[in-house]
Amino acid sequence: AAFGGEIKEEDIPRWRSVFDLDRLIWAFDGELPVATAAAHTFQLTVPGGELPAAGVTFVGVLPSHRRRGILRQLMRHQLDDVRGRGEPLAILWASEAPIYGRFGYGLAARAMFMDAERSSVSFRAPSRPTGSVRLVPLEEAGGVLPDIYDRVRRETPGMFGRTEAWWSALRLADPEHERRGGGPLFCSVIDLDGSPEAYALYRLEGSWEGGIPRGKLQIREALGTTPEATREIWRFLFGVDLVERVKGWALPVDHPLQLMLADTRRLHLTVGDGLWLRLVDLPAALRARSYAEHASLVLGVDDAFCEWNTGTWRLDVAAAGAEVTRANGEPDLRLTIEDLASTYLGAFTFADLARAGRVEETTEGAIARADELFRTSRAPWCPEVF
């Protein structure tokens, strides 16, 4: 009701198979349930490794009970629980962007959206097709796709591990009432030298006008383990017949397709917010990720909602790893917990924060030093709303 949707009876077993029931939170007005929040238990890729993270979802308050502080109470209970479970991070996709900044979430990965003119797409020369493509039935895809996904995930901050149940119940699920007027979900795999290296999940929406095909190809997910594999899966998608537009949702902002095509304008790309991240345990989160340089940095952090993070923290990075300790005196930089979260996976730099007036430099050169420390080789990406 909070989102204006409806859960079908046949959906309940699917959702039950992927939800941690002990992480469901309910708010009641007497005996009436009026609000809920939930969280998945994830392993999130961060620069240099993985960390446990709470995947916040199913947050909603009935329209009749909004503006009463119920959401704040849900967030308070949930973040205390996340901390108690020893999860340094919480992540979510925001239904409305202004909601979660007040609870310490920062925009940590952007997403790109595509509405491409299929007939106008061509690859830059020289570019000849390689490998082979095959259609894989959805009931067999669970034996092929996870390995490809995991190879990409291990290198991409912002992606999370998927269980077998997650693949079956969500990513490869294709209930008819979720097709939104489109056809069935298809799975295509690119083989290079006999090895599966890329895949795409997509559906077609057929349409004809005056005898001319005006179909749409809606991509659920497409990724490859190498530049060659990525190029070939997209070559296949742009080659599907009877299609006028190819639409992609939640693509990475540094997608190599932008440099593979002769005319990127034909992709009609727009950029929006994607994954939001909350540093629940600041020292544990900073200690766990990798850094590009050996250096020290002192951060003055304000966290109004999780006050245990508030204070001055010294980050020392050496060959043995990172150490994070409480510090006295003036920090090099002052910022809020949500702005620090925006730099954590590499979506934004400290220089970006400075241009937006979101960080105060109290030691000359500290912003440049912070950017050298936190530098990553690729943009973070989360390909899936959860």
C-alpha positions in Angstrom: 0.0 0.0 0.0 2.9 2.4 0.8 4.1 2.0 -2.9 0.7 1.7 -4.4 1.4 -1.9 -5.6 0.1 -5.4 -4.9 1.9 -8.6 -4.0 0.4 -11.7 -5.7 -0.2 -14.8 -3.6 2.2 -16.7 -5.9 5.0 -14.2 -5.2 5.1 -15.0 -1.4 7.2 -18.2 -1.6 9.7 -16.5 -3.9 10.2 -13.5 -1.6 10.3 -15.7 1.5 13.2 -17.7 0.0 15.4 -14.6 -0.1 14.3 -12.6 3.0 15.9 -12.9 6.4 12.7 -13.1 8.4 14.5 -12.0 11.6 15.4 -8.7 9.9 11.8 -7.7 9.2 10.6 -4.7 11.3 7.0 -3.8 11.7 5.3 -0.7 13.3 1.8 -1.1 14.6 -1.0 1.3 15.5 -2.8 -0.9 17.9 -3.3 -4.1 16.0 -2.9 -2.4 12.6 0.4 -2.8 10.8 1.3 0.7 9.5 4.9 0.6 8.5 7.7 -1.9 7.7 11.4 -2.1 6.9 13.6 -5.0 6.0 17.2 -5.9 5.2 19.1 -8.5 3.2 22.4 -9.9 4.4 24.9 -9.1 1.7 28.6 -9.3 0.9 29.4 -6.0 -0.8 32.4 -5.5 -3.0 34.5 -2.5 -1.8 37.8 -1.3 -3.1 40.2 -4.1 -2.5 37.8 -6.6 -1.0 34.4 -7.4 0.5 32.5 -6.3 3.6 29.2 -7.5 5.2 26.5 -5.0 4.4 22.8 -4.7 5.2 20.7 -4.4 2.0 17.9 -2.1 3.2 14.6 -2.7 1.5 10.8 -2.8 1.8 10.8 0.5 3.7 7.3 2.0 3.7 4.7 3.8 5.8 1.0 3.9 5.1 -0.2 7.2 3.7 -2.5 7.5 6.7 0.4 7.4 9.1 3.1 9.6 7.5 4.7 12.6 9.2 4.5 11.0 12.6 8.1 10.1 13.1 7.5 6.4 12.3 10.2 6.2 9.6 12.8 7.7 12.0 12.0 5.1 14.6 12.3 2.3 12.0 15.7 3.7 10.9 16.8 4.0 14.5 15.9 0.4 15.3 17.4 -0.9 12.0 20.8 0.8 12.2 21.2 -0.2 15.8 20.5 -3.8 14.7 22.9 -3.5 11.8 25.6 -2.3 14.2 24.8 -5.2 16.6 25.3 -7.7 13.8 28.8 -6.4 13.1 27.9 -5.1 9.6 30.0 -1.9 8.9 27.8 -0.8 6.0 24.2 -0.4 5.0 23.1 0.1 1.4 19.8 0.9 -0.4 18.2 2.2 -3.5 16.1 5.3 -2.6 12.6 5.6 -3.7 12.9 9.3 -3.1 16.4 10.8 -2.9 15.8 13.4 -0.1 14.6 10.8 2.4 17.8 9.0 3.5 20.5 11.7 3.7 19.1 12.7 7.1 19.8 9.2 8.3 23.4 9.3 7.1 23.2 7.7 3.7 25.2 9.2 0.9 25.0 8.7 -2.9 27.8 6.1 -3.4 27.2 4.9 -7.0 25.5 6.6 -9.9 23.5 4.8 -12.5 23.2 5.4 -16.3 20.0 5.0 -18.3 20.0 4.3 -22.1 17.3 4.6 -24.8 19.3 3.8 -27.9 18.4 4.1 -31.6 19.2 0.5 -32.6 19.5 1.2 -36.3 21.9 4.0 -35.8 24.4 2.1 -33.6 27.7 1.0 -35.1 31.0 -0.1 -33.5 34.2 1.8 -34.1 36.5 0.3 -36.7 38.3 -2.0 -36.6 35.6 -4.2 -35.0 34.8 -7.7 -36.3 32.5 -10.1 -34.5 34.2 -12.8 -32.5 33.1 -15.8 -30.4 29.6 -17.3 -30.6 26.2 -16.5 -29.0 23.7 -19.0 -27.7 20.2 -18.7 -26.2 20.1 -20.4 -22.8 16.8 -21.5 -21.2 16.2 -19.7 -17.9 16.0 -23.0 -16.1 19.6 -23.7 -17.2 20.9 -20.1 -16.8 21.6 -20.6 -13.1 24.4 -23.0 -14.0 26.1 -20.5 -16.3 25.5 -16.9 -15.3 26.7 -16.8 -11.6 30.3 -17.5 -12.5 30.4 -14.7 -15.0 28.7 -12.3 -12.6 31.1 -13.2 -9.8 34.1 -12.6 -11.9 32.8 -9.1 -12.7 31.6 -8.5 -9.1 35.0 -9.2 -7.5 36.5 -6.3 -9.5 33.5 -3.8 -9.2 32.8 -1.9 -6.0 29.1 -1.6 -5.3 28.1 -5.1 -6.5 26.9 -7.7 -4.0 27.1 -11.5 -3.9 24.0 -13.4 -5.0 22.9 -16.7 -3.5 21.5 -19.5 -5.5 18.1 -18.7 -4.1 18.5 -15.0 -5.2 19.3 -16.0 -8.8 16.3 -18.4 -8.9 13.7 -16.3 -7.0 14.6 -12.8 -8.4 17.1 -12.3 -11.1 16.0 -15.2 -13.3 12.4 -15.1 -12.3 9.8 -14.2 -15.0 6.3 -14.2 -13.6 3.9 -13.0 -16.2 2.4 -10.2 -14.1 5.8 -8.6 -13.8 6.4 -8.4 -17.6 4.7 -5.0 -17.9 3.4 -5.7 -21.4 6.6 -7.3 -22.6 7.4 -10.8 -23.8 9.2 -13.5 -21.8 12.6 -13.0 -20.4 15.5 -14.3 -22.6 19.0 -15.2 -21.7 21.9 -15.0 -24.2 25.5 -16.0 -23.5 28.7 -15.2 -25.4 31.3 -17.9 -25.6 34.9 -17.0 -26.4 37.2 -19.9 -27.1 34.6 -22.3 -25.7 34.2 -20.4 -22.4 31.1 -18.4 -21.3 32.4 -14.8 -20.9 29.3 -12.6 -21.1 25.5 -12.7 -20.8 22.4 -10.6 -21.3 19.0 -10.9 -19.7 16.3 -9.1 -21.8 12.8 -9.1 -23.1 11.1 -7.8 -26.2 8.1 -5.5 -26.4 6.7 -6.0 -29.9 5.0 -3.1 -31.8 4.1 -2.4 -35.4 3.0 0.9 -37.0 2.0 1.1 -40.6 3.8 -2.2 -41.3 7.0 -0.9 -39.7 8.5 -2.7 -36.6 8.7 -0.4 -33.6 9.6 -2.9 -31.0 11.6 -2.2 -27.8 14.3 -4.4 -26.3 14.4 -4.0 -22.5 17.7 -5.1 -20.9 17.5 -6.4 -17.4 21.2 -7.0 -17.1 24.2 -7.3 -19.5 27.8 -7.7 -18.6 31.1 -9.3 -19.7 34.3 -10.4 -18.1 36.6 -8.8 -20.7 36.4 -5.9 -23.1 36.0 -8.3 -26.0 33.2 -10.2 -24.2 31.4 -6.9 -23.3 31.6 -5.7 -26.9 30.2 -8.9 -28.3 27.2 -9.2 -26.0 26.3 -5.6 -26.9 26.8 -6.3 -30.6 24.3 -9.1 -30.2 21.8 -6.9 -28.4 22.0 -4.2 -31.0 21.6 -6.8 -33.7 18.2 -8.2 -32.6 15.6 -7.7 -35.4 12.2 -6.0 -35.3 13.6 -3.6 -32.6 13.6 0.2 -32.9 14.8 1.1 -29.4 17.2 -0.7 -27.0 16.6 0.4 -23.4 19.0 -0.2 -20.5 18.6 0.6 -16.9 21.2 1.0 -14.1 24.2 0.8 -16.3 27.6 1.8 -14.9 28.5 5.5 -15.6 32.0 4.4 -16.9 30.5 1.8 -19.3 33.1 1.0 -22.0 30.3 1.0 -24.6 30.7 4.8 -24.6 34.1 4.4 -26.2 33.2 1.3 -28.4 30.7 3.0 -30.6 31.1 5.4 -33.5 28.3 7.7 -32.3 27.6 7.7 -28.5 24.9 10.3 -28.9 22.7 7.6 -30.4 22.6 5.9 -27.0 20.6 8.8 -25.5 22.3 8.4 -22.1 21.1 10.0 -18.9 22.7 9.7 -15.4 20.9 9.5 -12.1 21.4 8.3 -8.6 22.0 4.6 -8.0 23.2 3.0 -4.8 23.2 4.8 -1.5 25.6 3.8 1.3 25.7 4.3 5.0 28.9 4.0 7.1 27.5 2.2 10.2 30.9 1.4 11.7 33.2 4.1 10.4 36.6 2.7 11.6 35.8 -0.8 10.5 34.7 0.4 7.1 37.7 2.6 6.5 40.1 -0.2 7.8 38.7 -2.8 5.4 39.0 -1.1 2.0 42.2 -0.6 0.1 44.0 2.7 -0.7 46.1 3.8 -3.6 48.9 5.4 -1.6 50.7 5.1 1.8 49.8 8.2 3.7 48.0 9.6 6.7 44.8 11.7 6.9 42.9 13.1 9.9 39.1 13.4 9.3 36.7 15.3 11.5 33.3 13.6 10.9 29.9 14.7 12.0 27.2 11.9 12.3 24.0 13.3 13.8 22.1 10.0 13.6 24.8 7.4 14.7 26.8 9.5 17.1 29.3 6.8 17.8 30.9 7.8 14.5 31.2 11.4 15.4 34.6 12.7 16.2 38.2 13.0 14.9 39.6 10.0 13.2 43.2 9.3 12.0 43.6 7.1 9.0 47.1 5.6 8.6 47.8 3.6 5.5 51.0 1.5 5.2 52.1 -1.7 3.4 50.5 -3.8 6.2 47.1 -2.2 5.6 45.0 0.6 7.1 44.7 1.6 10.8 41.9 3.9 12.0 42.1 5.4 15.5 40.6 8.3 17.5 42.7 11.4 17.4 43.0 14.7 19.2 43.6 18.2 17.7 42.5 19.7 14.5 41.5 17.4 11.6 42.8 17.8 8.1 39.3 17.7 6.7 35.8 18.2 8.2 32.7 16.6 6.6 29.5 14.8 7.4 29.1 11.0 7.4 26.9 11.0 4.3 29.5 13.0 2.3 32.3 10.6 3.4 30.0 7.8 2.2 29.9 9.3 -1.2 33.7 8.9 -1.5 33.9 5.5 0.0 33.4 3.3 -3.1 34.9 5.9 -5.5 31.8 7.5 -7.0 32.9 11.0 -6.0 36.3 12.6 -5.0 37.0 14.9 -2.1 37.6 17.6 -4.8 34.0 16.9 -6.0 32.8 17.5 -2.4 34.9 20.7 -2.2 33.4 22.1 -5.4 29.9 21.5 -3.9 30.9 23.1 -0.6 30.5 19.8 1.2 34.0 19.5 2.8 36.2 21.9 4.8 39.9 21.7 4.2 41.8 22.9 7.4 45.2 21.6 6.3 46.5 22.9 3.0 46.8 20.1 0.4 44.6 17.6 2.4 41.9 17.3 -0.3 44.5 16.3 -2.9 46.1 13.9 -0.4 42.7 12.4 0.4 42.0 11.9 -3.3 45.3 10.1 -3.8 44.4 7.8 -0.9 40.9 7.0 -2.0 41.6 6.8 -5.7 40.0 3.8 -7.5 40.5 2.3 -11.0 36.8 2.1 -11.9 33.4 3.7 -11.0 31.3 1.8 -8.5 28.2 0.1 -9.9 25.2 -1.8 -8.6 23.3 -3.4 -11.4 20.2 -4.4 -9.5 17.5 -2.7 -7.3 16.8 -4.8 -4.3 
